[in-house]
């Protein structure tokens, strides 16, 4: 079972090998890059919503240099502290961007003996492509 629901009918989505499917047979392909576009075409207000490829690449390069590592580490520490006694946390990152914080949280939780179920949401397909590469275990 997926953490997502169908954007057309709100039924639960089931993740299959190459797509998400709801009981009403609404199907959403998983791209070769690992992300799934769930925004219906009639709800898009631009051809390519969200950050463009260059903006995502620049932010990713900046974050990969460790400039925000102290913030990421503090976030991870706070989440671990708040999980006292919970073995299987669910992490949904709304506005996940290129997945920097999502991947950091996943790694911290996994290394601490937790088995997190992780999903990231972002309007930018360029950001989601990077997030899917950064954390293939997530949705």
N, C-alpha and C positions, 0 to 999 in steps of 0.2 A: 504494500500500500504506500502511496505517495503522501507527502505532506501537503500537496496541492489539490485543489478541486477544479473542476471544469469551469472555465470562464464563461461558457455559454449557458450551462444549465445548473451549475453549482453542485453537481454530483461528484463523488470522490473519484480521483484519477488513480489508475493502477499503472505503475511503471513496467513496461515491457522492454524487450531488448533494444528496439529502435524507435519506440514511441510511448506516449502516454495515452491511455484509453479510458473513457468513462462508460458507465453502463448504457448510456444512450448512443453509444458508438461515435461520439465525437473523438477525433483522433488528432494528436499533436506530435509531430515528428521530433525526434532528438537529432540535432544536427551532427555532422561529422566532427565538429569541434566540441561537442558534448553539452550544448545548451539547448533549451527548448523555448520557443517563442509562444507565449500564451496570450498575448494581447491581440484580440480580434481586429482584423483590418479596419472595420468601421469605427474603431475607437482610437485609431492612431491619428494624431493631429499633425504629424509631419512624416516625411518619407523615411527618415532615420532618426527617431526620437532619442534623446539622451546625449551623453558625451560622444564625441566623434572619435575616430581611431587615434588621431594624434594626441588628443587630450588624455585618453586612457593610457596610451603608451608613455606619455610624459609623467603622469601620476604614478604609474607602476614603476618606472625607473627611479623616481624620487623615493618611493616607499621602500624599494629594494635596497636602497643605500642605508637603511636603518634609521633614518631621521625620526620616524614615529615609533620605533621599537619600544621605547619606554612607555608610551601610551598603550600600545598593544599588550605589553607585558602586564601593565597595571590592570587592564581590562580582563585579561586571562586570570589573573590572581583573584579579582573580585568575583568572577564567575565561579571559579573553583570553590571559593569560600562559601558562596551561596548554594552550592550543590550538596552540602553536607548530607550524606546518607542516600543520595539518589544515584542509581547505577547507570541509567540509560537516559541522559538528557536529550532534549530536542532543541536544536538551535535553528532559528529562522532569522536570517539577516536581510532585512528590508533595506534596499539601497546598498547592496553588497559591493558595488563597484567591481574592481578586478579581483576581489576575494582575499585581500591582504589580511584583514581582521578575521574573516571567517576561517581561513586556513590556520591562522594562529590559534584561534580558539579550538578548532578541531584537533590540532596537534597536541595542545596542552591537555585537553580532556582525554584524548587517547593515551597519552603518556602517563596519565594519572589513574589509569585503570577504568575509565568510563568508556562506554560505547555510544558515542553521540550519533543521532540522526540529524543530518544537516541539510538545509536548503538555503539558497541565496536567490534574491529577487532584485532585478535592476531593469530599468527601461532601456538601457544601452546594450545593443547586441555586441558591440565591441568590448564592453566591460565584461559581459557574461562569457564571451569566448575566453578571455584571460582567466576569469574565475573558474571556469570548467577545467582549464589546464592546470591551474594552481591546486585545485581540490577535486579530482575526479570522483572521489567517494561521495560527494554531495549531489544534491539535486539542483 
